[in-house]
Amino acid sequence: MKKLLLVVSLWAAASALTLVGAQDAKPPNLAPYFPTPPAVVKAMIELGELKPGELLYDLGSGDGRIVIMAAQAFGARAVGFEIDQKLVYQSRERIEKRKLGALASIEERDLMAADFSKPDLITVYLLPSSNDKIQPLLEDQVKPGARVVSHDFTFRGWEIAKEIVVEDPTDEEIPTHKLFLYRR
Ligand SMILES: C[S@@+](CC[C@H](N)C(=O)[O-])C[C@H]1O[C@@H](n2cnc3c(N)ncnc32)[C@H](O)[C@@H]1O
């Protein structure tokens, strides 16, 4: 947990400096890069009941691991939204290397501008304040039958359809991860 707190504190300081120097409107940085462990990625997708051919959006897709697993192991179409160019390139390379281009892609843009009416499953690993920011967009746009799975942080006032804890004994700092399923 100390590692996560350190990453979030450094990220908050860097984001504040960026804001002070900002000349033009940059996309909001809604969370630092902190990857979800593979076992937790699998649990997120399973909790979200993703079926072959369905569409998954990962909001802030990092190195593309959720998008890649959704396409490779679940036969779903998957799109990641990411503003960090290095991570965009890295995830696109990983998709290409696995020959998943027909199913998986990464868009280099602000996740807040995504069309949330399209996906069947939305995965989120952001911060509580970021969940607050995207919540009204999701409430307006997410289609009936779609699901949202959030890693570690809830959406205020939404009814949790299912909550699970995933153990990750390989990580001493963060051995447990909470996942929340929401249904529209
Ligand atoms: C905690 S990481 C989660 C990465 C990945 N979803 C996972 O679970 O492994 C959050 C990611 O969101 C990205 N991000 C932050 N603000 C964003 C924005 N406005 N639009 C798109 N991506 C954003 C960060 O660059 C970072 O890679």
The ligand as an SDF file (V2000), in Angstrom:
LIG
                    3D

 27 29  0  0  0  0  0  0  0  0999 V2000
   -4.1560    3.1970  -12.6140 C   0  0  0  0  0  0  0  0  0  0  0  0
   -3.7000    3.1890  -14.3440 S   0  0  0  0  0  0  0  0  0  0  0  0
   -4.6660    1.8140  -14.9190 C   0  0  0  0  0  0  0  0  0  0  0  0
   -4.0760    1.1380  -16.1410 C   0  0  0  0  0  0  0  0  0  0  0  0
   -4.8600   -0.0790  -16.6450 C   0  0  0  0  0  0  0  0  0  0  0  0
   -6.2660    0.2300  -16.8510 N   0  0  0  0  0  0  0  0  0  0  0  0
   -4.7390   -1.2270  -15.6700 C   0  0  0  0  0  0  0  0  0  0  0  0
   -5.7130   -1.4480  -14.9110 O   0  0  0  0  0  0  0  0  0  0  0  0
   -3.6770   -1.8810  -15.6600 O   0  0  0  0  0  0  0  0  0  0  0  0
   -4.6050    4.6290  -14.9520 C   0  0  0  0  0  0  0  0  0  0  0  0
   -4.2440    5.0250  -16.3770 C   0  0  0  0  0  0  0  0  0  0  0  0
   -5.1230    6.0820  -16.7870 O   0  0  0  0  0  0  0  0  0  0  0  0
   -4.4140    6.9440  -17.6760 C   0  0  0  0  0  0  0  0  0  0  0  0
   -5.1430    8.2270  -17.7370 N   0  0  0  0  0  0  0  0  0  0  0  0
   -5.2160    9.1920  -16.7910 C   0  0  0  0  0  0  0  0  0  0  0  0
   -6.0130   10.2080  -17.2020 N   0  0  0  0  0  0  0  0  0  0  0  0
   -6.4780    9.8740  -18.4400 C   0  0  0  0  0  0  0  0  0  0  0  0
   -7.3580   10.5040  -19.3750 C   0  0  0  0  0  0  0  0  0  0  0  0
   -7.9190   11.6940  -19.1240 N   0  0  0  0  0  0  0  0  0  0  0  0
   -7.6320    9.8540  -20.5290 N   0  0  0  0  0  0  0  0  0  0  0  0
   -7.0480    8.6410  -20.8160 C   0  0  0  0  0  0  0  0  0  0  0  0
   -6.1980    8.0040  -19.9680 N   0  0  0  0  0  0  0  0  0  0  0  0
   -5.9250    8.5990  -18.7850 C   0  0  0  0  0  0  0  0  0  0  0  0
   -3.0270    7.0120  -17.0380 C   0  0  0  0  0  0  0  0  0  0  0  0
   -2.0520    7.4650  -17.9580 O   0  0  0  0  0  0  0  0  0  0  0  0
   -2.8280    5.5650  -16.5810 C   0  0  0  0  0  0  0  0  0  0  0  0
   -2.1820    4.8040  -17.5660 O   0  0  0  0  0  0  0  0  0  0  0  0
  1  2  1  0
  2  3  1  0
  2 10  1  0
  3  4  1  0
  4  5  1  0
  5  6  1  0
  5  7  1  0
  7  8  2  0
  7  9  1  0
 10 11  1  0
 11 12  1  0
 11 26  1  0
 12 13  1  0
 13 14  1  0
 13 24  1  0
 14 15  1  0
 14 23  1  0
 15 16  2  0
 16 17  1  0
 17 18  1  0
 17 23  2  0
 18 19  1  0
 18 20  2  0
 20 21  1  0
 21 22  2  0
 22 23  1  0
 24 25  1  0
 24 26  1  0
 26 27  1  0
M  CHG  2   2   1   9  -1
M  END
$$$$
